Amino acid sequence: MSAENRLRELGLTLPELSNPVANYVHAVRTGNLLFLAGKGPMGVAGKVGKEFTEQQGYEYARQVGLLLLAVMRQETGSLDRVSRIVKIVGFVNATPEFQHHPQVINGCSDLLVNVFGERGRHARTALGAGSLPFQIPVEIEAIVEVGE
């Protein structure tokens, strides 16, 4: 299945990437692995469980997934060069009582599986955080296998 075709079938448009906000790059490739820097949703601040619901957190994680796809395309030239999503690590800026971090990060995971099919199934870590840069509600990074 072509990931680029699937993206079009789903009616999804990838966002423009802004420059990194600190001293890092969007991704680093070593061999056939591409390590993507953590990304967060733009223009929102607050904690899941306080300012945002679990469902809103899910939607923000999905938005971050689109940013990660934009990085993959920028770095490889085409999402069809992605052989496998290996792992994602997701952080949820949440209240101490919040317990549904995996359900929030599913926003990104579900998107990746919808775009890549079985190649999008990945290992994952979902963590709660007391704060994140700029008080964003989620931040997600990824490791991706790419082909030639």
C-alpha positions, 0 to 999 in steps of 0.5 A: 500500500502506498502511504502517499496514496493513503494520505490522499484517500484520507483527505489529509494535508501535511502541515508546513514545518517551522524551524526548530525552536532550539539547537537541534534538527528535525531528524537524524538518519543513521543507516536505515534508521531515521530518528525524529525530534520531539514535536508538539502542537502549535499554538496551544498550552495547558494540561490534559486533565485540567485545560484539556480533556482526554479527547482533546489530548487525542486530537493534539496527538493526532496533529503531532502525528501529522507533523511527524509525517511531514518530517518523514516526507521532508527527510525521505522525499516520499512517505513511500520510502518509510519501511516501518514505524519502529517506535514512538515515545509520547509525553502528555503534559497532564495533571497528577491524577490523570491516568489515560496517557496511552489513550491520548497518544493513541491519536498519533498511533492510530494515524500512523496505522491508518496511513501505513497499515501494518508498517505503521504498527510500532513499539511505544512508550506513553508517559505523563509529564509535569510540564513540557516546553511552552506548556504544550499538552503533548510531545511525541518523537519517533524512530522510523526505518527507511528504504532506499 
